[in-house]
Structures are given as C-alpha cells and as structure tokens.
Amino acid sequence: MRDTVAGWQHWVATRNTFVPAPRLRLDEWRLLSPKDRTLHDLHRAVTHANLPLLQTPMSLAVTKLLRGRVQSNAVKRKPTTLSGVMITGGGYQGKTETACECLATFEEDWLALHRYLNPQAIPGTRDLHVPVAYVQTPVTAKPKSLCKAILHFYDAEVNSRMDLPDLIRQVALSLHEHGTKALLLDDITRLRMHRADDQDTLDLIRAFMSMNVTLVLVGVDIPGSGLLREGRHDPRTGQVVFPPSRHKVVHGEEATQTERRFDLVELDRFRYDTNAQIMAWTDHLAGVEGQLRLFKARPGMLTSGSMPEYFYERTGGVVGLLERLIEDGCQEAIDSGAECLTESLLDGIAITLAPADGRDLGAGEIPDIPEPKEPKKSSNRARPRNTVLDDQGPAAGTGS
C-alpha cells in the first residue's frame, strides 16, 4: 500500500530486496528431502509471481522524460508554475510501476544529496522529509475527496468542518512542510469530464502546479478521456498548454494566472511489425526467460522457433498480460512435472483479469485480452487417395 508515507517509504526501501530461488538441476532437487523439495517449489512459485520490472524501449523513454522533468523542477527557486508530466497508455502496460520506480530512484538520490534532511525545514522543527507523494485518484472524485486523499497520504488531521479552501490550504502546507517535490496522481482517467464535480477536480489539480511541486498524472488513454479538451498543443515545445485554473490557492502560492503546461508521454505496448520491433520483443522475452526457474527449461525456451509470435498473439504485446501468462504457465509446468513452457502447455492457460485491487473497468484499467486462435485442423483427409495403379484383381479382367 503506497498511498501513505509509511507504505511508500517501506516500498522504496524493500522493492529490490526479494531474493529469487536458487538455480538447481533436476538431479540436485531430487537429492533434497521431501520437505526441502516442497519449500524449493514454493520458492520457485514465489519467484515466478514476483518477476522483476524489466526496462523496455518504451519505458526508457518515459523514465528519461519524467526523471529529467522532476530533477529540473526540484532545483528551481523561482516562484513559477512548474511543468507537469502526463503518462498515458493502455491497461496493464506498466505505467504506474515505471513512474513509481523512477520517482523512488529520484527520492533516494535527493535524500542522499541532502543527507536525509529537509533543506526547507522550518527552524527548530524535525518535519518528516517526503520528496515524493503517491496518491490514487478516488473512483468518484470531488475536489474535497481528492484533497482528503492527499492529506491521508501524510496522515494529516482532517476536520469534518473543514471547507474546500481550508482543505486546499492544508494540502499546500503538507506539500511544503514535508519538502515534497513530486506528487503522483494515479488512475487520473477515473475522472469523467461529463460530470461537473470531475471538471472541478481537474481544475483543482491544475491549481496544485503552483505549489512548487511537479505534478505527475498517470492514466489509461488520457487523449481519449477528455482530460485534454481544454488544452492546446504547443508545436514549439511539444507540450500541452492549459488555461489558468479557476481555483484560487488560499495559501498564497498563486501570485499570477500562469498557464499550466504538461509533457504528454505514452508508454505503449510492444509492436510486431518491423525487424527492430520484433527484435525488441524477443530481447524482452529473453530477459524474462533468464528469471524463470524450471528444471527442463532449454536455452531459447521463450525465444526460439514460433514462440515469440505465439506470445505476441496471446498477449498483444502487453507486458502485464505476458507476465500473467508466464506466471500461470510456470505454475502449471511445476504442478504437471513438465518443467518447461511449450505452446501446447500454454494453450491450456486462460488469461483472466478480474477487477481486483481497485482497478476500474470503466476507465479502461483492465485491457481487452486477445482471443486465442483456433488450433489448426489436421489435413489428412484433405485429398482422396489415388487408386489409378491399384490392382483390381481377376474379376476386373474377365468382364461380364
């Protein structure tokens, strides 16, 4: 749970501490006691359920833009509106994990640079230094509920009698006093622009940009969601420019009605049209293959023959669907004793995504799953047998 300070900091500190199962040969596994074999199989299953986040050409582009924008804004001292970043893409394509990993690395570097002290702390106090704040957009967002979600991250007190200006003031104080440099709002496309409350919420979000914080918005298909309908594309900078927000920041942060600017970047799925795209997909499969713990896994198990094309047909190049298919396939390979991934084994694995862990189906957070192709029918009966040279026997020569 990363939507609290304690949860976020725990995740940042422990995200790379998982130790995968050791690599054993089948004969070495058989020498173990029954209890140790069971524990090793459990460790293998946990390893396959926690495959590491692999960089892709698409995620590298997102990371480069996001990290550069956050670092540049973090060292600015001018009282100006900071440009934000919008990360868009389909569901299960790793947008949230890529953004969180990038911001976690920034937070570690920022804390180390300032010796884990808040350089803007109030003299005589020991305010908790929180360079990054992670907040999930409420499913039915309103300006008040969004402010409360942000304050919940800091575990700040929220009085039921507080009106919207008070909540905005408290949000500004929390961001400033904790030295927050980046505010990540996840699942931003839960906002529906046909609702007045959601329009007011988006306008309030733009007002946050004057609080000396880099705003990072992550959502599914942001261009198609209506969030950009008030914006215009600036061909000189490539940014999306929004008009000034209608909300006045009570804390006194907003001195002028400055336009809000966002860099829009897409974390796309893999493609399979050109040689370069096919090579990138195959390289990704090779990286995944190196993390698997199957006793009969042969070199090129995921990358040789028709396997790359098969995985692409099953997943459409979506890394989240690929991870689910391989995780379930590895479990079946262990349970059945096959200990290897093949097309025939994977044909029996259905990719099912339930709207669990708070994902909103209506916001496109659960992608469409490609339909598996029908197995090819046997062609043994396609042509009748040629009987021209068959011996017809004595009856054929006598005639009647």
RAKA-V374132 format. One record per residue. RES is the residue in one letter. SS is DSSP state (~ for helix, > for strand, _ for the rest). Layout:
{{RES;SS} {RES;SS}}
//
This chain:
{{M;_} {R;_} {D;_} {T;_} {V;~} {A;~} {G;~} {W;~} {Q;~} {H;~} {W;~} {V;~} {A;~} {T;~} {R;_} {N;_} {T;_} {F;_} {V;_} {P;_} {A;_} {P;_} {R;_} {L;_} {R;_} {L;~} {D;~} {E;~} {W;~} {R;~} {L;_} {L;_} {S;_} {P;~} {K;~} {D;~} {R;~} {T;~} {L;~} {H;~} {D;~} {L;~} {H;~} {R;~} {A;~} {V;~} {T;~} {H;~} {A;~} {N;_} {L;_} {P;_} {L;_} {L;_} {Q;_} {T;_} {P;~} {M;~} {S;~} {L;~} {A;~} {V;~} {T;~} {K;~} {L;~} {L;~} {R;~} {G;~} {R;~} {V;~} {Q;~} {S;~} {N;~} {A;~} {V;_} {K;_} {R;_} {K;_} {P;_} {T;_} {T;_} {L;_} {S;_} {G;>} {V;>} {M;>} {I;>} {T;>} {G;_} {G;_} {G;_} {Y;_} {Q;_} {G;_} {K;~} {T;~} {E;~} {T;~} {A;~} {C;~} {E;~} {C;~} {L;~} {A;~} {T;~} {F;~} {E;~} {E;~} {D;~} {W;~} {L;~} {A;~} {L;~} {H;_} {R;_} {Y;_} {L;_} {N;_} {P;_} {Q;_} {A;_} {I;_} {P;_} {G;_} {T;_} {R;_} {D;_} {L;_} {H;_} {V;_} {P;_} {V;>} {A;>} {Y;>} {V;>} {Q;>} {T;_} {P;_} {V;_} {T;_} {A;_} {K;_} {P;~} {K;~} {S;~} {L;~} {C;~} {K;~} {A;~} {I;~} {L;~} {H;~} {F;~} {Y;_} {D;_} {A;_} {E;_} {V;_} {N;_} {S;_} {R;_} {M;_} {D;_} {L;~} {P;~} {D;~} {L;~} {I;~} {R;~} {Q;~} {V;~} {A;~} {L;~} {S;~} {L;~} {H;~} {E;~} {H;_} {G;_} {T;_} {K;_} {A;>} {L;>} {L;>} {L;>} {D;>} {D;_} {I;~} {T;~} {R;~} {L;_} {R;_} {M;_} {H;_} {R;_} {A;~} {D;~} {D;~} {Q;~} {D;~} {T;~} {L;~} {D;~} {L;~} {I;~} {R;~} {A;~} {F;~} {M;_} {S;_} {M;_} {N;_} {V;_} {T;>} {L;>} {V;>} {L;>} {V;>} {G;_} {V;_} {D;_} {I;~} {P;~} {G;~} {S;~} {G;_} {L;_} {L;_} {R;_} {E;_} {G;_} {R;>} {H;>} {D;_} {P;_} {R;_} {T;_} {G;_} {Q;_} {V;>} {V;>} {F;>} {P;_} {P;_} {S;_} {R;_} {H;_} {K;_} {V;_} {V;_} {H;_} {G;_} {E;_} {E;_} {A;_} {T;_} {Q;_} {T;_} {E;_} {R;>} {R;>} {F;>} {D;>} {L;>} {V;>} {E;>} {L;_} {D;_} {R;_} {F;_} {R;_} {Y;_} {D;_} {T;_} {N;~} {A;~} {Q;~} {I;~} {M;~} {A;~} {W;~} {T;~} {D;~} {H;~} {L;~} {A;~} {G;~} {V;~} {E;~} {G;_} {Q;_} {L;_} {R;_} {L;_} {F;_} {K;_} {A;_} {R;_} {P;_} {G;_} {M;_} {L;_} {T;_} {S;_} {G;_} {S;_} {M;~} {P;~} {E;~} {Y;~} {F;~} {Y;~} {E;~} {R;~} {T;~} {G;_} {G;_} {V;_} {V;~} {G;~} {L;~} {L;~} {E;~} {R;~} {L;~} {I;~} {E;~} {D;~} {G;~} {C;~} {Q;~} {E;~} {A;~} {I;~} {D;~} {S;~} {G;_} {A;_} {E;_} {C;_} {L;_} {T;_} {E;~} {S;~} {L;~} {L;~} {D;~} {G;_} {I;_} {A;_} {I;_} {T;_} {L;_} {A;_} {P;_} {A;_} {D;_} {G;_} {R;_} {D;_} {L;~} {G;~} {A;~} {G;_} {E;_} {I;_} {P;_} {D;_} {I;_} {P;_} {E;_} {P;_} {K;_} {E;_} {P;_} {K;_} {K;_} {S;_} {S;_} {N;_} {R;_} {A;_} {R;_} {P;_} {R;_} {N;_} {T;_} {V;_} {L;_} {D;_} {D;_} {Q;_} {G;_} {P;~} {A;~} {A;~} {G;~} {T;~} {G;_} {S;_}}
//
